[in-house]
Amino acid sequence: MVHGSPKYEPEEPSPWSTGSRFPGSRGSNLCRFEGGLGVLGHSFVRFLLVGVVNTIVGLSFMYLFLLVFQFNYWASTFMGNAIGAVVSYFLNKRFTFQSNVPMGSSMIRFVLVIVGCYLLSYKVGLDMTGWILAKVNFLPNDYIDEVAVLVGSGLYTITNYAGQRFFVFPKKDKIKED
């Protein structure tokens, strides 16, 4: 104390405090998970949560285009997936990987990862499923496509996470505490 007045000592910053009024804006700590938050401290868990959100958004738009606007199957699924991918990009950038990479370069890398993972995962999934079902005779060959979709989806989730984590939003670009 100096002359009877209390000495000001700032409190430790909370991981939930923000540098502005708007969550996720520059200077915000709201989306940072540095530790102590259990399962949300792992980027793969946050990636899966973002996947749930963008799937709900994408499917909602697919059915809107298909049933309300009566677009064909391919147009509806393409536009719904594109909208889901945009949601995925922004949520993964801020929430999952907490990255400050510039939008231009990361968006190009994001599209490359999405397309590359899609082509690789679903091709490998189809080939692998056909080979396994031919060897084990567990299901008739009529179900190759249905099983391959599940296998491809699993492969896509893993390869997409790796691509976004290490290529689109690499750790070196992670937002650092001030």
Steps between C-alpha positions, in 0.01 A plus 500: 500500500611847419361774721201294608378399151488134401753378245338383177597150393328371188332162524622209294321502162226244464501277191142621449577872515479693177692790361181624342124457530478243224610137553752383245606852402865603496633526850243256632593213728156341475598231251834408656535166672851484638425244769290425800186449293513123482390343179449838325873557539559255216471641149370169360198510735431861397541391136233232550265754665547734205426203274167448673409868457601523134323170426175635647538823303597322177221242521244768582593691186509180291142421598394861456636502144368151425152518655407869507677633190483161325856508368637167382701265724847605380433875517342468846780289645774713342356829631421355843852360530649830385306693766600243763864535390487880545362453853771240561776735383408784736428278801819299450707815453385664824366223725684180407848620405490859635695618199586849383613402149381741229165405348621505138777244530323282755177493295689371195671234712165413661335436161800291388479291818122453473517390135813287547366325808166439332655341190758296691276383785200398297707328228705306758184427698325358194799291391569373852135413564470311171818304575400418861142400413630275222736326747271454800165433330327668795264715291386466141675726247173696473603688816847614390391862444321528834792355698754699295324825591557423870862395445565804281342731758730367771806538278383847397468614862854387583667630182305828512602558862866434415485727194337787688718459810834486321442672163210745524536617863852393607595536865770760428218739401304440820388809688736568787406644836587868532 
